[in-house]
Amino acid sequence: MNIRIVTDSACDLPAETIARYGITVVPLSINIGEEALLDGVDISREEFYTRLPTLNPFPKTAAPGPEVFERAYQRLKEEGAQAILSIHISETLSATINSARIAATQFTQIPVTALDSTQLSLGMGFIVEKAAQLAQVGKNMEEILAELQETMKRAYVFAALNTLEYLRRSGRMNFALAAFGEMLQLKPLLHMNQSVASAHRTRTRSKAMSQLFEWLKTYAPYQKLAILHAGVEEEARALYHLAKSFFPEGEEIPIVQITPVLGAHLGIGALGFACVSKSEQA
């Protein structure tokens, strides 16, 4: 069966991976005042992070509507798809998966399965890539979903943020907590696994980086590991040299700038890891 994979622009997969497996990426939206931009289509990552500090009003993000997914499913059906697996950013972070579910119900020409990745960024991207690899070797939908459920348990994203300001301005964090954190100059950390997003705080950037390495040690060894950053490529490359002993041998070592639709919430200076452990943590 020809199973095609659909995802959204929050997956942060490199363009060559998307092309290699014929993955369809549905862009989320970024609204900057009167500008309505499609993530990864109408604005580059470099341009976004250059503009972000001075944007007024602050950018807002939005999920695609069900009709956008239906059009994507129709194109794939016309290309010969016999079934579609649509994998999206965690429901705890975005309404995107709900739009995909509605579209999957309304689109009846071929079977469509909508799956919550339970992740964001390359944490989701690695799950999407796995699904595409399994589909390419002829696995059926039941087999793919079973393997993905196991992969999702071992997928983590954890990052240090420079500031709480962007979370506050985007409306994703209680204003009083954000202001309190800024006053104390606390450095926030975010951790994501199986749709559970938790926040941690340290006093300094160096302590925040130490916590990242504690998590890095906890979840090792890895099937997949990548560095994520928001507008701080030099810091990301320096982080790789500190963490290179953790990277799987023979695997590509992606250093990925977080897509604008996520950067609008995390802010410039976010730096961390996306990974899939070799074994589930106790």
C-alpha positions as CSV (number, residue, x, y, z in Angstrom):
1,M,0.0,0.0,0.0
2,N,1.3,3.5,-0.9
3,I,1.1,5.4,2.4
4,R,2.1,9.1,2.2
5,I,3.1,11.2,5.2
6,V,1.8,14.7,6.0
7,T,3.2,16.9,8.7
8,D,3.3,20.6,9.6
9,S,6.0,23.3,9.6
10,A,6.7,22.9,13.3
11,C,8.6,19.6,12.5
12,D,11.9,21.4,11.7
13,L,13.0,18.7,9.4
14,P,15.8,19.6,6.9
15,A,14.6,20.2,3.4
16,E,16.7,17.3,2.1
17,T,14.9,14.9,4.4
18,I,11.5,16.1,3.3
19,A,12.5,15.7,-0.3
20,R,14.1,12.3,0.2
21,Y,10.9,10.8,1.6
22,G,8.3,12.8,-0.3
23,I,6.9,14.3,3.0
24,T,4.1,16.9,2.6
25,V,4.5,19.8,5.0
26,V,1.5,22.0,5.7
27,P,2.7,25.5,6.9
28,L,1.4,27.1,10.1
29,S,0.7,30.9,9.9
30,I,2.5,33.9,11.4
31,N,0.6,37.1,11.6
32,I,2.7,40.3,12.0
33,G,0.3,43.2,12.1
34,E,-1.3,43.2,8.7
35,E,1.1,40.7,7.3
36,A,-0.2,37.1,7.1
37,L,2.8,34.9,6.4
38,L,3.0,31.1,5.9
39,D,5.7,29.6,8.1
40,G,8.7,28.5,6.0
41,V,7.1,29.9,2.8
42,D,6.7,33.6,3.0
43,I,9.5,34.4,5.5
44,S,12.9,32.9,6.0
45,R,14.3,31.9,9.4
46,E,17.1,34.4,9.0
47,E,14.8,37.3,8.2
48,F,12.4,36.4,11.0
49,Y,15.1,36.3,13.7
50,T,16.6,39.6,12.4
51,R,13.2,41.3,12.6
52,L,11.9,39.7,15.8
53,P,13.4,42.0,18.5
54,T,11.8,45.1,16.9
55,L,8.4,43.7,15.8
56,N,5.4,45.7,17.0
57,P,2.8,44.4,17.3
58,F,4.2,41.1,18.4
59,P,3.7,38.2,16.0
60,K,0.8,35.8,16.5
61,T,0.7,32.2,15.3
62,A,-2.2,30.2,14.0
63,A,-3.0,26.6,13.0
64,P,-4.1,25.8,9.4
65,G,-7.8,25.2,9.0
66,P,-9.3,21.8,8.1
67,E,-9.7,22.9,4.5
68,V,-6.0,23.3,4.1
69,F,-5.4,19.7,5.2
70,E,-8.2,18.5,2.9
71,R,-6.5,20.1,-0.1
72,A,-3.2,18.5,0.8
73,Y,-4.9,15.1,1.2
74,Q,-6.6,15.5,-2.2
75,R,-3.3,16.3,-3.9
76,L,-1.7,13.2,-2.5
77,K,-4.7,11.0,-3.5
78,E,-4.3,12.4,-7.0
79,E,-0.6,11.4,-6.9
80,G,-1.6,7.8,-6.2
81,A,-1.6,7.7,-2.4
82,Q,-3.8,4.8,-1.1
83,A,-3.6,6.0,2.6
84,I,-2.3,9.0,4.5
85,L,-0.7,9.4,7.9
86,S,-0.9,13.0,9.1
87,I,1.4,13.7,12.1
88,H,1.4,17.0,13.9
89,I,2.7,19.1,16.8
90,S,1.5,18.2,20.3
91,E,-2.1,19.0,21.0
92,T,-1.0,20.6,24.3
93,L,0.8,23.3,22.2
94,S,-1.3,23.9,19.1
95,A,-4.8,23.3,17.6
96,T,-3.1,21.9,14.4
97,I,-3.9,18.3,15.1
98,N,-7.5,19.1,15.7
99,S,-7.8,20.6,12.2
100,A,-6.1,17.5,10.8
101,R,-8.6,15.3,12.7
102,I,-11.5,17.2,11.3
103,A,-10.1,17.0,7.8
104,A,-9.3,13.3,8.1
105,T,-13.0,12.7,9.0
106,Q,-14.3,14.8,6.2
107,F,-12.0,13.4,3.5
108,T,-13.4,10.0,2.6
109,Q,-11.7,9.2,-0.7
110,I,-8.9,7.3,0.9
111,P,-8.2,6.4,4.6
112,V,-6.5,9.3,6.6
113,T,-5.1,8.8,10.1
114,A,-4.3,11.9,12.1
115,L,-1.7,11.4,14.8
116,D,-0.6,13.6,17.7
117,S,3.2,13.4,17.7
118,T,3.2,14.4,21.4
119,Q,6.2,16.6,20.5
120,L,7.5,19.8,18.8
121,S,10.3,20.8,16.5
122,L,12.7,18.0,15.7
123,G,11.3,15.9,18.5
124,M,8.3,15.6,16.1
125,G,10.5,15.7,13.0
126,F,12.3,12.5,14.1
127,I,8.9,10.8,14.5
128,V,7.8,12.0,11.1
129,E,11.0,10.8,9.5
130,K,10.6,7.4,11.1
131,A,7.1,7.1,9.7
132,A,8.3,8.0,6.2
133,Q,11.1,5.4,6.4
134,L,8.6,2.7,7.5
135,A,6.2,3.6,4.8
136,Q,9.0,3.5,2.2
137,V,9.8,-0.1,3.1
138,G,6.2,-1.2,2.8
139,K,5.0,-1.3,6.4
140,N,1.2,-1.1,6.7
141,M,-0.6,1.5,8.8
142,E,-1.0,-0.7,11.9
143,E,2.7,-1.6,11.9
144,I,3.8,2.1,11.4
145,L,1.6,3.3,14.3
146,A,2.8,0.6,16.6
147,E,6.5,1.5,16.0
148,L,5.7,5.2,16.3
149,Q,4.1,4.8,19.7
150,E,7.3,3.2,21.0
151,T,9.4,6.0,19.4
152,M,7.3,8.7,21.0
153,K,8.0,7.3,24.5
154,R,11.8,7.9,23.8
155,A,11.6,11.3,22.1
156,Y,12.6,14.4,24.1
157,V,13.1,18.1,23.5
158,F,14.8,20.3,26.1
159,A,16.1,23.8,25.7
160,A,17.4,26.8,27.7
161,L,15.7,30.1,26.9
162,N,17.3,33.5,27.3
163,T,14.2,35.1,28.6
164,L,10.5,34.6,29.5
165,E,9.5,37.7,27.6
166,Y,8.5,36.0,24.4
167,L,6.4,33.4,26.2
168,R,4.7,36.2,28.1
169,R,4.1,38.3,25.0
170,S,2.8,35.4,23.0
171,G,0.2,34.6,25.7
172,R,1.7,31.2,26.5
173,M,2.6,32.0,30.0
174,N,0.9,33.7,32.9
175,F,1.9,37.4,32.9
176,A,2.7,37.6,36.6
177,L,4.9,34.5,36.5
178,A,6.8,35.9,33.5
179,A,7.3,39.3,35.1
180,F,8.4,37.7,38.4
181,G,11.0,35.6,36.5
182,E,12.4,38.6,34.6
183,M,12.7,40.6,37.9
184,L,14.8,37.9,39.4
185,Q,16.7,37.4,36.2
186,L,15.8,33.7,36.1
187,K,16.8,31.6,33.1
188,P,13.9,29.3,32.0
189,L,14.3,25.8,30.7
190,L,11.6,23.8,28.8
191,H,11.4,20.0,28.7
192,M,9.0,18.0,26.5
193,N,8.2,14.3,26.5
194,Q,4.9,12.5,25.5
195,S,2.9,15.8,25.5
196,V,4.1,16.8,29.0
197,A,5.7,20.2,28.7
198,S,7.4,21.2,32.0
199,A,9.2,24.4,32.9
200,H,12.3,24.7,35.0
201,R,14.2,27.8,36.2
202,T,17.8,28.5,37.1
203,R,19.6,31.7,38.2
204,T,22.2,31.8,35.4
205,R,22.8,30.8,31.8
206,S,25.7,28.5,32.9
207,K,23.4,26.7,35.3
208,A,20.8,26.3,32.6
209,M,23.4,24.8,30.3
210,S,24.5,22.4,33.1
211,Q,20.9,21.2,33.4
212,L,20.8,20.6,29.6
213,F,23.8,18.3,30.0
214,E,22.2,16.5,32.9
215,W,19.3,15.6,30.7
216,L,21.6,14.7,27.9
217,K,23.4,12.2,30.2
218,T,20.1,10.8,31.5
219,Y,18.6,9.9,28.1
220,A,21.8,8.6,26.5
221,P,22.7,6.6,24.4
222,Y,20.8,7.9,21.4
223,Q,19.3,6.8,18.1
224,K,18.8,10.4,17.1
225,L,20.2,13.6,18.4
226,A,20.2,17.2,17.1
227,I,20.9,20.7,18.3
228,L,18.2,23.3,18.1
229,H,18.7,27.0,18.3
230,A,16.8,30.3,17.7
231,G,19.1,32.9,16.1
232,V,22.3,31.8,17.8
233,E,24.1,29.6,15.4
234,E,27.6,30.2,16.8
235,E,26.4,29.1,20.2
236,A,24.8,26.1,18.7
237,R,28.1,25.1,17.0
238,A,30.0,25.6,20.2
239,L,27.4,23.4,22.0
240,Y,28.0,20.6,19.5
241,H,31.7,20.6,20.3
242,L,30.9,20.2,24.0
243,A,28.3,17.5,23.4
244,K,29.8,15.6,20.4
245,S,30.6,12.5,22.4
246,F,26.8,11.9,22.8
247,F,26.1,11.9,19.0
248,P,25.4,8.5,17.4
249,E,28.2,7.3,15.2
250,G,27.4,7.4,11.5
251,E,24.4,9.6,11.9
252,E,24.0,13.1,10.4
253,I,24.5,15.8,13.0
254,P,21.8,18.4,12.3
255,I,22.2,21.9,13.8
256,V,18.8,23.3,13.1
257,Q,17.5,26.8,13.5
258,I,14.0,26.6,15.0
259,T,11.2,27.5,12.6
260,P,9.6,31.0,13.1
261,V,6.3,29.7,14.2
262,L,8.1,28.2,17.3
263,G,10.6,31.0,17.6
264,A,7.8,33.5,18.1
265,H,7.1,31.8,21.4
266,L,10.6,30.8,22.5
267,G,12.5,33.9,21.5
268,I,16.0,34.7,20.3
269,G,18.7,32.7,22.2
270,A,16.8,29.5,22.8
271,L,19.3,26.6,22.6
272,G,18.9,22.9,23.3
273,F,18.5,19.4,22.0
274,A,16.0,17.1,20.3
275,C,16.6,13.4,20.7
276,V,15.3,9.8,20.5
277,S,16.9,7.5,23.1
278,K,17.9,4.0,22.3
279,S,15.8,2.6,25.2
280,E,12.9,3.9,27.2
281,Q,13.9,5.6,30.4
282,A,12.7,4.1,33.7
